[in-house]
């Protein structure tokens, strides 16, 4: 069972972590970094999919919400 | 005194001279409330992710400044009354965030003025991205 699961969730690498965890900063105006972490509908991609660690995901969530407030990212994408 | 970051969106249909005027006026707002501008960034005209007061575009300004914490509401009400500003956000910054913001300035454009506060200890701050 674990074999099949491994195939689905292969990249469990946090893309924001570095050696010094006290200095993880994610800028809300860095749209290039945030864009891949929201879905087509503008939702935040869960860490279970993106592979981010819990701490970075929390920081990221705050950054995305700030970016939404100042119209850099959408609250919802209309179709 | 705390350090803050103000992000403002101006109306898209004004020309550059008018935008500079507005920026000056905003600087006066901050000074009259007992703060000081540390760094001003113009992000230029950008497409908004959603419509704000029927505008699809906006001119972004980003100002790092200090302010007495009691005067934040005054500054916000001034932004709200200023007719060229269609949206704004005032964020409180921690020391680390401010230092980082002032550091990126020196990395990007050398001729820009240095912030008044102690950003001397740059040497031990080697960050992951540039």
Backbone of each chain as ProteinMPNN parsed JSONL, in Angstrom:
{"seq_chain_A": "XXXXXXXXXXXXXXXXXXXXXXXXXXXXXXXXXXXXXXXXXXXXXXXXXXXXXXXXXXXXXXXXXXXXXXXXXXXXXXX", "coords_chain_A": {"N_chain_A": [[0.827, -1.197, 0.0], [1.923, 1.18, 0.819], [3.685, 1.568, -1.202], [2.225, 2.34, -3.486], [1.222, 4.742, -2.581], [3.454, 6.32, -2.321], [4.061, 6.94, -4.913], [2.117, 8.765, -5.618], [2.508, 10.999, -3.932], [5.169, 12.301, -4.379], [7.004, 14.497, -4.356], [7.955, 15.712, -1.606], [9.076, 18.181, -0.731], [9.765, 21.115, 0.866], [9.388, 24.296, -0.481], [10.208, 26.674, 0.539], [11.761, 26.398, 2.775], [14.869, 26.835, 4.459], [18.272, 26.723, 5.663], [18.335, 28.258, 8.007], [15.748, 28.384, 9.946], [14.493, 30.394, 11.35], [14.412, 32.546, 9.774], [12.499, 32.591, 7.716], [10.983, 34.18, 5.222], [8.22, 35.271, 3.401], [7.294, 37.263, 0.884], [4.412, 39.261, 0.416], [4.067, 40.677, -1.887], [5.468, 39.438, -3.811], [4.563, 38.197, -6.415], [5.236, 36.363, -8.324], [6.31, 34.209, -6.926], [4.153, 33.381, -5.458], [2.111, 32.724, -7.21], [2.251, 30.013, -8.362], [1.24, 28.624, -6.201], [-1.429, 28.939, -5.857], [-4.65, 27.824, -6.87], [-6.367, 27.253, -10.031], [-8.817, 28.413, -9.663], [-8.231, 30.302, -7.856], [-7.847, 29.471, -5.309], [-6.035, 28.555, -2.317], [-3.384, 26.304, -2.581], [-3.314, 23.178, -0.982], [-0.979, 22.035, 1.541], [-0.537, 19.401, 1.447], [-0.591, 18.781, -1.21], [1.246, 20.59, -2.39], [3.531, 20.109, -0.929], [4.761, 21.678, 0.938], [6.192, 22.554, 4.148], [4.63, 22.642, 7.419], [5.025, 25.013, 8.844], [5.97, 26.846, 6.919], [3.801, 26.841, 5.253], [1.872, 28.113, 6.793], [2.962, 30.702, 6.951], [2.937, 31.318, 4.285], [0.198, 31.281, 3.712], [-0.692, 33.536, 5.056], [0.658, 35.462, 3.575], [-0.531, 35.2, 1.057], [-3.125, 35.98, 1.63], [-2.775, 38.639, 2.287], [-1.904, 39.586, -0.174], [-4.196, 39.217, -1.669], [-5.854, 41.098, -0.545], [-4.825, 43.495, -1.468], [-5.243, 43.381, -4.101], [-3.426, 42.007, -5.712], [-3.581, 39.318, -6.042], [-6.346, 37.222, -6.971], [-9.514, 36.984, -5.209], [-11.464, 35.219, -6.012], [-11.723, 33.46, -9.04], [-13.592, 34.204, -11.793], [-15.693, 32.378, -14.014]], "CA_chain_A": [[0.0, 0.0, 0.0], [2.792, 2.354, 0.903], [4.349, 1.724, -2.502], [1.391, 3.136, -4.383], [1.094, 6.087, -2.028], [4.694, 7.04, -2.582], [4.044, 7.451, -6.278], [1.257, 9.935, -5.713], [3.071, 12.155, -3.241], [6.6, 12.069, -4.483], [7.879, 15.625, -4.013], [7.67, 16.282, -0.29], [10.151, 19.117, -0.429], [9.252, 22.461, 1.08], [10.151, 25.165, -1.376], [10.633, 27.9, 1.214], [12.665, 26.103, 3.885], [16.316, 26.922, 4.27], [19.003, 26.247, 6.838], [17.958, 29.019, 9.188], [14.284, 28.42, 9.903], [13.955, 31.607, 11.972], [14.404, 33.627, 8.792], [11.657, 32.289, 6.559], [10.147, 35.316, 4.856], [7.541, 35.183, 2.117], [6.737, 38.588, 0.642], [3.09, 39.176, -0.209], [4.085, 41.33, -3.203], [6.243, 38.608, -4.729], [3.487, 37.435, -7.043], [5.843, 35.26, -9.073], [6.496, 33.077, -6.019], [2.868, 32.936, -4.907], [1.218, 32.275, -8.285], [2.129, 28.555, -8.476], [0.658, 28.02, -5.008], [-2.881, 29.077, -5.842], [-5.231, 26.998, -7.926], [-6.967, 27.989, -11.141], [-9.944, 29.193, -9.155], [-7.739, 31.283, -6.899], [-7.759, 28.898, -3.968], [-4.692, 28.217, -1.852], [-3.102, 24.877, -2.749], [-2.974, 22.602, 0.32], [0.414, 21.607, 1.658], [-0.511, 17.973, 1.091], [-0.292, 18.736, -2.643], [2.449, 21.342, -2.754], [4.673, 19.547, -0.236], [5.376, 22.631, 1.865], [6.111, 22.171, 5.55], [3.509, 23.299, 8.091], [5.369, 26.386, 9.22], [6.018, 27.678, 5.723], [2.436, 26.947, 4.728], [1.197, 29.159, 7.581], [3.477, 32.001, 6.522], [2.471, 31.498, 2.914], [-1.234, 31.595, 3.738], [-0.814, 34.948, 5.432], [1.137, 36.276, 2.456], [-1.532, 35.158, -0.015], [-4.294, 36.757, 2.045], [-2.413, 40.055, 2.139], [-1.86, 39.889, -1.605], [-5.58, 39.312, -2.131], [-6.41, 42.346, -0.041], [-4.348, 44.638, -2.223], [-5.583, 43.115, -5.51], [-2.364, 41.373, -6.493], [-4.122, 37.999, -6.348], [-7.81, 37.27, -6.912], [-10.248, 36.218, -4.193], [-12.084, 34.133, -6.764], [-11.652, 33.662, -10.484], [-14.9, 33.925, -12.388], [-15.646, 31.675, -15.297]], "C_chain_A": [[0.861, 1.247, 0.0], [3.498, 2.604, -0.437], [3.535, 2.628, -3.424], [1.274, 4.576, -3.896], [2.31, 6.931, -2.366], [4.673, 7.653, -3.978], [3.205, 8.727, -6.389], [1.905, 11.171, -5.1], [4.59, 12.038, -3.243], [7.423, 13.251, -3.994], [7.45, 16.268, -2.692], [8.803, 17.215, 0.111], [9.546, 20.506, -0.288], [10.078, 23.435, 0.258], [10.589, 26.467, -0.711], [11.64, 27.648, 2.323], [14.115, 26.347, 3.493], [16.98, 26.522, 5.583], [18.544, 26.948, 8.112], [16.444, 29.22, 9.2], [13.697, 29.668, 10.543], [13.833, 32.741, 10.959], [13.623, 33.248, 7.545], [10.754, 33.488, 6.312], [9.508, 35.036, 3.51], [6.848, 36.524, 1.901], [5.393, 38.465, -0.045], [3.085, 39.807, -1.59], [4.908, 40.549, -4.225], [5.292, 37.659, -5.447], [4.021, 36.223, -7.79], [5.981, 34.01, -8.197], [5.163, 32.512, -5.554], [1.971, 32.3, -5.962], [1.126, 30.749, -8.397], [1.428, 27.902, -7.296], [-0.815, 28.366, -4.826], [-3.435, 28.324, -7.052], [-5.815, 27.881, -9.028], [-8.098, 28.884, -10.678], [-9.503, 30.229, -8.135], [-7.636, 30.763, -5.483], [-6.301, 28.6, -3.608], [-4.494, 26.709, -1.97], [-2.699, 24.289, -1.399], [-1.548, 22.07, 0.34], [0.561, 20.131, 1.319], [-0.204, 17.806, -0.398], [1.055, 19.397, -2.937], [3.69, 20.804, -2.063], [5.356, 20.502, 0.715], [5.255, 22.129, 3.3], [5.06, 23.042, 6.235], [3.812, 24.759, 8.392], [5.344, 27.303, 8.002], [4.627, 27.866, 5.142], [1.657, 28.03, 5.477], [1.635, 30.544, 7.138], [2.949, 32.336, 5.138], [1.002, 31.918, 2.869], [-1.456, 33.063, 4.072], [-0.412, 35.853, 4.27], [0.09, 36.336, 1.35], [-2.731, 36.024, 0.36], [-4.016, 38.252, 1.982], [-2.446, 40.451, 0.678], [-3.271, 40.022, -2.177], [-6.179, 40.656, -1.738], [-6.031, 43.533, -0.899], [-4.403, 44.365, -3.732], [-4.419, 42.618, -6.347], [-2.769, 39.953, -6.881], [-5.64, 38.064, -6.223], [-8.369, 36.523, -5.689], [-10.889, 35.01, -4.848], [-11.988, 34.47, -8.242], [-12.997, 33.284, -11.075], [-14.728, 33.238, -13.725], [-16.826, 32.038, -16.159]], "O_chain_A": [[0.59, 2.223, -0.699], [3.859, 3.739, -0.75], [4.063, 3.545, -4.052], [1.233, 5.511, -4.696], [2.191, 8.12, -2.661], [5.199, 8.744, -4.198], [3.534, 9.642, -7.145], [1.857, 12.258, -5.677], [5.205, 11.715, -2.226], [8.423, 13.064, -3.301], [6.687, 17.234, -2.669], [9.412, 17.051, 1.168], [8.897, 21.01, -1.204], [11.308, 23.408, 0.291], [11.272, 27.278, -1.336], [12.308, 28.579, 2.771], [14.527, 26.1, 2.359], [16.317, 26.04, 6.501], [18.384, 26.321, 9.159], [15.926, 30.121, 8.541], [12.529, 29.984, 10.314], [13.226, 33.773, 11.245], [14.048, 33.555, 6.431], [9.86, 33.773, 7.109], [10.187, 34.607, 2.577], [5.929, 36.882, 2.638], [5.233, 37.673, -0.973], [2.199, 39.516, -2.393], [5.025, 40.965, -5.377], [5.223, 36.472, -5.129], [3.357, 35.191, -7.882], [5.791, 32.889, -8.671], [5.046, 31.316, -5.287], [1.159, 31.431, -5.643], [0.019, 30.225, -8.519], [1.056, 26.732, -7.38], [-1.387, 28.118, -3.765], [-2.79, 28.204, -8.093], [-5.756, 29.108, -8.951], [-8.316, 29.968, -11.22], [-10.336, 30.963, -7.604], [-7.367, 31.527, -4.556], [-5.454, 28.418, -4.482], [-5.332, 25.93, -1.516], [-1.826, 24.844, -0.731], [-0.986, 21.705, -0.692], [1.642, 19.669, 0.953], [0.378, 16.8, -0.801], [1.894, 18.836, -3.642], [4.8, 21.014, -2.552], [6.418, 20.185, 1.251], [4.337, 21.378, 3.631], [4.648, 24.064, 5.688], [2.96, 25.63, 8.218], [4.772, 28.392, 8.042], [4.31, 28.926, 4.602], [0.881, 28.772, 4.876], [0.815, 31.445, 6.966], [2.568, 33.471, 4.853], [0.615, 32.791, 2.093], [-2.284, 33.741, 3.464], [-1.051, 36.873, 4.01], [-0.149, 37.396, 0.772], [-3.29, 36.719, -0.489], [-4.904, 39.043, 1.663], [-2.95, 41.517, 0.325], [-3.512, 40.841, -3.063], [-6.919, 41.269, -2.508], [-6.812, 44.473, -1.048], [-3.72, 45.012, -4.525], [-4.419, 42.787, -7.566], [-2.351, 39.445, -7.921], [-6.165, 38.87, -5.456], [-7.773, 35.56, -5.207], [-10.86, 33.908, -4.301], [-12.153, 35.622, -8.642], [-13.481, 32.169, -10.877], [-13.769, 33.473, -14.461], [-16.95, 31.54, -17.278]]}, "seq_chain_B": "XXXXXXXXXXXXXXXXXXXXXXXXXXXXXXXXXXXXXXXXXXXXXXXXXXXXXXXXXXXXXXXXXXXXXXXXXXXXXXXXXXXXXXXXXXXXXXXXXXXXXXXXXXXXXXXXXXXXXXXXXXXXXXXXXX", "coords_chain_B": {"N_chain_B": [[7.621, 54.604, 18.596], [6.904, 52.828, 15.718], [7.598, 50.687, 12.918], [6.184, 50.76, 9.691], [4.458, 49.586, 6.768], [3.093, 50.949, 3.941], [0.886, 50.215, 1.429], [-0.361, 51.536, -1.469], [-2.959, 52.071, -3.82], [-3.298, 53.964, -6.633], [-5.491, 55.954, -8.723], [-5.804, 54.873, -12.122], [-5.87, 56.609, -14.325], [-4.364, 58.934, -14.14], [-1.625, 61.159, -14.906], [2.046, 61.007, -14.828], [3.179, 63.19, -13.501], [1.121, 64.035, -11.908], [0.841, 61.828, -10.294], [3.245, 61.906, -8.917], [2.863, 64.238, -7.501], [0.793, 63.411, -5.857], [2.148, 61.511, -4.386], [3.928, 63.116, -2.984], [2.133, 64.473, -1.383], [1.161, 62.405, 0.155], [3.479, 61.769, 1.515], [3.618, 64.038, 3.08], [1.377, 63.635, 4.689], [2.277, 61.525, 6.258], [4.441, 62.68, 7.557], [3.162, 64.736, 8.979], [1.837, 63.286, 10.813], [3.797, 62.594, 12.489], [5.727, 60.785, 11.552], [8.321, 59.206, 9.552], [9.486, 58.864, 6.239], [11.042, 55.981, 5.093], [11.684, 54.518, 2.866], [10.747, 54.55, -0.505], [8.854, 52.993, -2.943], [8.036, 52.669, -6.34], [5.784, 50.788, -7.944], [4.564, 50.989, -10.301], [2.159, 50.943, -13.055], [-0.297, 48.525, -12.799], [-2.176, 45.565, -13.559], [-5.197, 44.983, -11.922], [-6.286, 42.348, -9.746], [-8.936, 42.107, -9.309], [-11.867, 44.144, -9.84], [-11.734, 47.458, -8.637], [-13.578, 50.012, -7.441], [-14.614, 50.271, -10.017], [-12.316, 50.268, -11.546], [-9.903, 48.739, -13.62], [-7.209, 48.77, -13.693], [-4.338, 49.932, -11.828], [-2.193, 52.285, -10.14], [0.566, 51.429, -8.372], [1.916, 52.135, -5.187], [4.488, 51.841, -2.81], [5.366, 52.278, 0.436], [7.737, 52.471, 2.939], [7.701, 53.311, 6.267], [8.002, 55.119, 9.394], [5.987, 55.474, 12.331], [4.017, 56.904, 14.943], [2.301, 54.707, 17.054], [-0.214, 55.451, 17.881], [-1.182, 57.091, 15.927], [-1.991, 55.763, 13.686], [-4.623, 55.267, 12.9], [-5.412, 57.834, 12.256], [-3.823, 58.356, 10.029], [-4.821, 56.424, 8.299], [-7.435, 57.315, 7.955], [-6.922, 59.624, 6.587], [-5.855, 58.646, 4.218], [-8.16, 57.468, 3.295], [-9.761, 59.613, 2.736], [-8.472, 60.855, 0.698], [-8.794, 61.519, -2.64], [-7.537, 60.341, -4.845], [-6.588, 57.897, -4.11], [-7.466, 54.599, -4.435], [-7.412, 52.206, -3.12], [-5.926, 50.932, -0.133], [-3.37, 49.665, 2.093], [-2.193, 49.246, 5.291], [0.499, 48.007, 6.966], [1.959, 46.58, 9.863], [5.374, 46.313, 10.604], [7.837, 43.951, 11.597], [11.085, 44.157, 13.215], [12.897, 42.561, 11.849], [11.662, 42.203, 9.355], [11.634, 44.827, 8.382], [14.345, 45.39, 8.192], [15.071, 43.589, 6.262], [13.602, 44.579, 4.107], [14.836, 47.031, 3.69], [17.324, 46.164, 3.04], [17.038, 44.873, 0.559], [16.765, 46.998, -1.076], [19.341, 48.101, -1.302], [20.514, 46.076, -2.69], [19.182, 46.059, -5.129], [19.017, 48.741, -6.374], [21.73, 50.824, -6.372], [22.061, 53.574, -6.12], [19.981, 54.562, -4.643], [18.72, 56.065, -1.634], [19.932, 55.372, 1.658], [18.243, 53.857, 4.404], [17.414, 55.569, 7.475], [17.559, 54.276, 9.894], [19.316, 51.759, 11.854], [20.674, 49.836, 9.634], [23.035, 48.61, 9.471], [24.088, 46.194, 10.09], [24.452, 44.195, 7.924], [25.971, 42.223, 7.053], [25.763, 39.643, 8.198], [23.425, 38.77, 7.2], [22.521, 36.677, 5.047], [20.51, 35.874, 2.608], [18.176, 33.505, 1.112], [16.953, 33.921, -1.397], [17.147, 36.241, -4.156]], "CA_chain_B": [[7.696, 54.582, 17.13], [6.957, 51.524, 15.071], [7.769, 50.806, 11.473], [4.999, 50.324, 8.954], [4.512, 49.566, 5.313], [1.822, 51.34, 3.333], [0.725, 49.953, -0.003], [-1.488, 52.335, -1.939], [-3.289, 51.976, -5.24], [-3.84, 55.221, -7.139], [-6.299, 55.864, -9.946], [-4.922, 54.607, -13.265], [-5.95, 57.566, -15.426], [-3.618, 60.165, -13.898], [-0.281, 61.086, -15.5], [3.116, 60.789, -13.853], [3.357, 64.393, -12.684], [0.03, 64.013, -10.929], [1.142, 60.752, -9.351], [4.316, 62.388, -8.048], [2.21, 65.187, -6.589], [0.059, 62.622, -4.862], [3.147, 60.88, -3.523], [4.396, 64.166, -2.079], [1.065, 64.738, -0.428], [1.125, 61.268, 1.077], [4.638, 61.963, 2.386], [3.249, 65.056, 4.079], [0.471, 62.981, 5.648], [3.063, 60.717, 7.196], [5.222, 63.606, 8.391], [2.284, 65.482, 9.883], [1.463, 62.376, 11.885], [4.972, 62.305, 13.3], [6.5, 59.66, 11.048], [9.354, 59.533, 8.571], [9.576, 57.893, 5.156], [12.348, 55.324, 5.028], [11.929, 54.012, 1.516], [9.567, 54.655, -1.357], [8.949, 52.186, -4.165], [6.925, 52.805, -7.284], [5.657, 49.538, -8.693], [4.023, 51.323, -11.617], [0.781, 50.587, -13.37], [-0.484, 47.07, -12.819], [-3.545, 45.085, -13.694], [-5.725, 44.527, -10.643], [-6.843, 41.004, -9.81], [-10.392, 42.289, -9.36], [-12.17, 45.56, -10.056], [-11.893, 48.3, -7.457], [-14.27, 51.235, -7.864], [-14.76, 50.167, -11.467], [-11.034, 50.359, -12.233], [-9.251, 47.459, -13.886], [-5.783, 48.969, -13.486], [-4.027, 50.833, -10.724], [-0.785, 52.638, -9.971], [0.922, 50.961, -7.033], [2.993, 52.771, -4.432], [4.848, 51.085, -1.616], [6.145, 53.191, 1.273], [8.142, 52.016, 4.265], [7.803, 54.518, 7.09], [7.789, 54.959, 10.828], [4.809, 56.219, 12.769], [3.555, 56.608, 16.299], [1.226, 53.722, 16.899], [-1.505, 56.091, 18.146], [-1.603, 57.897, 14.779], [-2.259, 54.935, 12.512], [-6.004, 55.463, 12.459], [-5.455, 59.148, 11.603], [-3.235, 58.212, 8.695], [-5.751, 55.641, 7.487], [-8.588, 58.146, 7.573], [-6.444, 60.557, 5.562], [-5.821, 57.886, 2.962], [-9.526, 57.192, 2.867], [-10.35, 60.852, 2.225], [-7.712, 61.305, -0.467], [-9.632, 60.987, -3.722], [-6.781, 59.593, -5.857], [-6.294, 56.56, -3.595], [-8.651, 53.742, -4.534], [-7.301, 51.168, -2.095], [-4.651, 51.024, 0.586], [-3.181, 48.692, 3.156], [-1.111, 49.631, 6.201], [0.953, 46.818, 7.686], [3.015, 46.781, 10.851], [6.527, 45.472, 10.286], [8.779, 43.631, 12.671], [12.427, 44.667, 12.919], [13.51, 41.712, 10.825], [11.042, 42.491, 8.061], [12.085, 46.153, 7.949], [15.757, 45.271, 7.818], [15.083, 42.871, 4.994], [13.079, 45.47, 3.079], [15.84, 48.049, 3.385], [18.457, 45.471, 2.436], [16.789, 44.59, -0.85], [16.987, 48.254, -1.8], [20.757, 48.244, -1.643], [20.862, 45.056, -3.67], [18.595, 46.342, -6.429], [19.575, 49.972, -6.945], [22.767, 51.327, -5.466], [22.023, 55.022, -5.937], [18.898, 54.887, -3.72], [19.228, 56.495, -0.328], [19.905, 54.354, 2.702], [17.327, 54.18, 5.496], [18.107, 56.218, 8.579], [17.75, 53.38, 11.029], [20.513, 50.925, 11.779], [20.728, 48.674, 8.767], [24.469, 48.422, 9.278], [24.473, 44.796, 10.227], [23.981, 43.521, 6.724], [26.92, 41.174, 6.694], [25.351, 38.304, 8.618], [22.131, 38.426, 6.621], [22.674, 36.118, 3.701], [19.231, 35.208, 2.41], [18.183, 32.45, 0.114], [16.607, 34.378, -2.74], [17.522, 37.627, -4.422]], "C_chain_B": [[7.789, 53.148, 16.623], [7.201, 51.737, 13.593], [6.586, 50.152, 10.767], [5.309, 50.279, 7.47], [3.134, 49.942, 4.797], [1.856, 50.982, 1.859], [-0.522, 50.688, -0.452], [-1.717, 52.069, -3.421], [-3.933, 53.301, -5.651], [-4.671, 54.962, -8.385], [-5.401, 55.704, -11.163], [-4.87, 55.732, -14.295], [-5.228, 58.886, -15.153], [-2.222, 60.024, -14.496], [0.777, 61.101, -14.393], [3.3, 61.979, -12.924], [2.332, 64.417, -11.557], [0.3, 62.948, -9.857], [2.241, 61.18, -8.383], [3.778, 63.376, -7.02], [1.507, 64.448, -5.454], [1.01, 61.996, -3.867], [3.682, 61.881, -2.501], [3.387, 64.424, -0.97], [0.99, 63.63, 0.617], [2.299, 61.337, 2.041], [4.358, 62.976, 3.475], [2.308, 64.484, 5.14], [1.275, 62.278, 6.731], [3.841, 61.62, 8.133], [4.345, 64.323, 9.401], [1.778, 64.605, 11.028], [2.667, 61.918, 12.696], [5.757, 61.095, 12.856], [7.576, 60.13, 10.095], [9.38, 58.449, 7.509], [10.973, 57.295, 5.134], [12.688, 54.929, 3.601], [10.632, 54.09, 0.727], [9.805, 53.845, -2.628], [7.759, 52.497, -5.04], [6.87, 51.52, -8.097], [5.048, 49.784, -10.069], [2.6, 50.832, -11.804], [0.672, 49.075, -13.49], [-1.947, 46.757, -13.032], [-4.017, 44.568, -12.338], [-6.336, 43.134, -10.812], [-8.364, 41.038, -9.814], [-10.657, 43.779, -9.455], [-12.341, 46.273, -8.723], [-12.452, 49.637, -7.924], [-14.294, 51.35, -9.386], [-13.456, 50.339, -12.235], [-10.455, 48.96, -12.428], [-7.744, 47.557, -13.671], [-5.577, 49.894, -12.297], [-2.549, 51.116, -10.68], [-0.405, 52.322, -8.528], [2.053, 51.796, -6.45], [3.241, 51.936, -3.182], [5.775, 51.953, -0.778], [6.461, 52.509, 2.598], [8.333, 53.253, 5.111], [7.673, 54.156, 8.553], [6.588, 55.816, 11.217], [4.562, 55.906, 14.239], [2.337, 55.71, 16.198], [-0.147, 54.331, 17.138], [-2.061, 56.782, 16.908], [-1.974, 57.081, 13.554], [-3.67, 55.169, 11.997], [-6.162, 56.822, 11.762], [-4.952, 59.053, 10.172], [-4.197, 57.467, 7.776], [-6.944, 56.474, 7.052], [-8.178, 59.169, 6.529], [-6.341, 59.869, 4.209], [-7.226, 57.73, 2.398], [-10.154, 58.434, 2.232], [-9.659, 61.343, 0.961], [-8.306, 60.666, -1.717], [-8.859, 60.175, -4.759], [-6.491, 58.152, -5.416], [-7.557, 55.711, -3.688], [-8.6, 52.585, -3.548], [-5.959, 51.297, -1.402], [-4.589, 49.923, 1.628], [-2.002, 49.15, 4.001], [-0.754, 48.421, 7.039], [2.008, 47.214, 8.707], [4.151, 45.807, 10.547], [7.312, 45.16, 11.55], [10.155, 44.144, 12.262], [13.084, 43.878, 11.795], [12.973, 42.011, 9.443], [11.527, 43.824, 7.509], [13.523, 46.076, 7.445], [15.884, 44.622, 6.453], [14.639, 43.784, 3.85], [14.128, 46.507, 2.688], [17.079, 47.422, 2.753], [18.255, 45.257, 0.949], [16.972, 45.846, -1.689], [18.433, 48.371, -2.247], [21.175, 47.223, -2.697], [20.381, 45.45, -5.062], [19.149, 47.619, -7.065], [20.496, 50.65, -5.938], [22.6, 52.806, -5.151], [20.933, 55.462, -4.954], [19.428, 55.19, -2.333], [19.042, 55.387, 0.71], [18.916, 54.789, 3.781], [18.086, 54.717, 6.693], [18.436, 55.239, 9.698], [18.861, 52.384, 10.768], [20.348, 49.704, 10.899], [22.188, 48.361, 8.472], [24.851, 46.946, 9.302], [23.9, 43.952, 9.09], [24.761, 42.231, 6.514], [26.417, 39.773, 7.036], [24.015, 37.897, 8.03], [22.314, 37.953, 5.195], [21.404, 35.319, 3.415], [19.252, 34.299, 1.194], [17.891, 32.976, -1.288], [17.002, 35.831, -2.93], [16.544, 38.228, -5.409]], "O_chain_B": [[8.641, 52.37, 17.05], [7.029, 52.842, 13.079], [6.067, 49.124, 11.204], [6.286, 50.857, 6.994], [2.131, 49.331, 5.167], [2.754, 51.402, 1.13], [-1.604, 50.496, 0.104], [-0.768, 51.867, -4.178], [-4.959, 53.709, -5.106], [-4.575, 53.908, -9.015], [-4.344, 56.33, -11.234], [-3.915, 55.804, -15.068], [-5.456, 59.864, -15.865], [-1.689, 58.918, -14.589], [0.465, 61.193, -13.206], [3.541, 61.82, -11.727], [2.635, 64.769, -10.417], [0.02, 63.149, -8.675], [2.191, 60.869, -7.193], [4.164, 63.366, -5.852], [1.61, 64.805, -4.28], [0.736, 61.946, -2.668], [3.867, 61.56, -1.327], [3.733, 64.571, 0.202], [0.784, 63.885, 1.803], [2.166, 61.016, 3.222], [4.781, 62.823, 4.621], [2.42, 64.8, 6.324], [1.009, 62.406, 7.926], [3.906, 61.379, 9.339], [4.74, 64.499, 10.553], [1.35, 65.103, 12.069], [2.577, 60.98, 13.488], [6.392, 60.435, 13.679], [7.722, 61.33, 9.86], [9.307, 57.261, 7.823], [11.968, 58.02, 5.154], [13.844, 55.0, 3.184], [9.561, 53.742, 1.224], [10.828, 53.997, -3.296], [6.624, 52.581, -4.57], [7.795, 51.206, -8.845], [5.022, 48.883, -10.908], [1.936, 50.379, -10.872], [1.452, 48.433, -14.195], [-2.832, 47.559, -12.734], [-3.311, 43.801, -11.683], [-6.838, 42.788, -11.882], [-9.006, 40.094, -10.276], [-9.771, 44.589, -9.18], [-12.996, 45.774, -7.808], [-11.825, 50.315, -8.738], [-14.024, 52.411, -9.949], [-13.48, 50.535, -13.45], [-10.507, 48.115, -11.534], [-7.076, 46.54, -13.486], [-6.506, 50.547, -11.824], [-1.737, 50.302, -11.121], [-0.977, 52.872, -7.586], [3.022, 52.12, -7.136], [2.311, 51.398, -2.582], [6.857, 52.324, -1.234], [5.564, 52.029, 3.291], [9.06, 54.163, 4.713], [7.287, 53.041, 8.907], [6.227, 56.76, 10.514], [4.85, 54.81, 14.72], [1.456, 55.924, 15.365], [-1.148, 53.798, 16.659], [-3.263, 57.037, 16.827], [-2.244, 57.644, 12.493], [-3.886, 55.259, 10.788], [-6.933, 56.957, 10.811], [-5.554, 59.584, 9.239], [-4.368, 57.837, 6.615], [-7.412, 56.358, 5.919], [-8.983, 59.546, 5.678], [-6.699, 60.444, 3.181], [-7.45, 57.845, 1.193], [-10.969, 58.331, 1.315], [-10.214, 62.165, 0.232], [-8.327, 59.443, -1.851], [-9.465, 59.39, -5.489], [-6.187, 57.294, -6.244], [-8.587, 56.046, -3.104], [-9.64, 52.041, -3.179], [-4.974, 51.719, -2.008], [-5.603, 49.33, 1.999], [-0.924, 49.412, 3.469], [-1.603, 47.871, 7.741], [2.847, 48.077, 8.447], [3.919, 44.631, 10.268], [7.435, 45.992, 12.449], [10.369, 44.519, 11.109], [13.735, 44.439, 10.913], [13.728, 42.068, 8.472], [11.8, 43.944, 6.314], [13.861, 46.633, 6.4], [16.68, 45.036, 5.61], [15.222, 43.767, 2.766], [14.291, 46.824, 1.51], [17.801, 48.087, 2.01], [19.183, 45.436, 0.16], [17.295, 45.767, -2.874], [18.723, 48.691, -3.399], [22.078, 47.475, -3.495], [21.068, 45.213, -6.055], [19.688, 47.579, -8.17], [20.101, 50.995, -4.825], [22.947, 53.255, -4.059], [20.949, 56.598, -4.48], [20.449, 54.649, -1.908], [18.112, 54.583, 0.632], [18.774, 55.985, 4.037], [19.249, 54.375, 6.911], [19.465, 55.361, 10.363], [19.293, 52.186, 9.633], [19.925, 48.649, 11.371], [22.536, 47.912, 7.38], [25.792, 46.512, 8.638], [23.004, 43.128, 9.274], [24.283, 41.285, 5.889], [26.614, 38.831, 6.268], [23.514, 36.81, 8.317], [22.267, 38.744, 4.253], [21.241, 34.21, 3.924], [20.175, 34.309, 0.38], [18.506, 32.535, -2.259], [17.172, 36.565, -1.956], [16.674, 39.396, -5.774]]}, "name": "protein", "num_of_chains": 2, "seq": "XXXXXXXXXXXXXXXXXXXXXXXXXXXXXXXXXXXXXXXXXXXXXXXXXXXXXXXXXXXXXXXXXXXXXXXXXXXXXXXXXXXXXXXXXXXXXXXXXXXXXXXXXXXXXXXXXXXXXXXXXXXXXXXXXXXXXXXXXXXXXXXXXXXXXXXXXXXXXXXXXXXXXXXXXXXXXXXXXXXXXXXXXXXXXXXXXXXXXXXXXXXXXXXXX"}
